Amino acid sequence: MKIRKLLVAGVMGFVLSAGLVQAKTPVAPPDDPGKANDEVEKAKNAEAEKQEAMRKAEAAKQRAAELLSKAQDRAVENYKKSHAMSGKPAMKK
């Protein structure tokens, strides 16, 4: 039993130390201010592209929802028409 506890403690210590070693450290700013400005511009452009992609995705979802709503409305109308022609009640309440 003691060996198992010792083994578990050793594995946990190894896992924790591996996590600390692989922790991200902040990147030092570049020496050239021009490069720093380029990095800032790249970050801004990347963020703008992400925002644009999110807007496009939201618009696509909205269009899909509208199309689904229209299709459901048409299906209900067709159902009512077909049951009205056959003399059956459209819906039971």
N, C-alpha and C positions, 0 to 999 in steps of 0.2 A: 504494500500500500504506500509505503514511504517512497518507493522508487517511482511509482506512478505520479505522485504529487510533485516530486522533484522533476520528473520529465515534463509534466504539464507546465510547471513554473519556468523551466528552461525554454520551452517552446513559446510561451507567452512573452518572455523577455526578448527572445529573438524577433518575434513579430513586432513588438513595440519599438525595438531599436531600428528595425528595417524601415518602419514607417517614419521615424524621425529623421533618418538619413536621407530618405527620398522626398522630404518636405520641400516645397518650392521656396526658393530664396528670391528676393526681389532683384530684378535685373538692373545693373548699374546704367545710368544714363550715358549715352555716347558722348565722346569728347567733342565731336563736331556739332555745333548748333544747327547747321543745315540738315544733318541727318536726324536730329531730334525733331525738327519741324516736319520732315518727311514722314517720320513715324507717327506723329500726331495727325497729319493729313490722312495717312493710310487708315488709322483707327477711325477717324471721322467718316471716311468714305465707306469703310466696312460697316459701320453702324447705320449709315444712311441706306446702304444696300439691304441690310437686315430689316430695317423699318419698311422699306418699299416692298420687300418680299412678304412681310407680314400683312401689309395692306392688300396686296394682290390676293393672298390666300384668303383673307377675310371677305374680299369682294367675290371670290369664286364660291365660297361657302354660302354667301347670301344669294347669289344667282342660283345655286343648286337648290336652296331652300324654296326660292320662288318657283322654280320649275316643278319641284315636288308638289307644292301647294296647288299649282295649276293642274297638274296631272291628277291629283286627288279629287279636285273639284270636277274635272271632266269625268272621272270614273263614277262619282256620285250621280252626276247628271245622266250618264248613260244607264246606270243602274235604275234610276227612277223612271226613265223613259221606257226601258225594256219591261219593267214590271207594270207600268201603266198600260202598255199595249196588251199585255197578256191578261189584264184584269186582276192581278194579284196586288195586294197592298204593298207599298214600297217598303215601309218599315213598321215594325211592331213596337208599341211603346209600353 
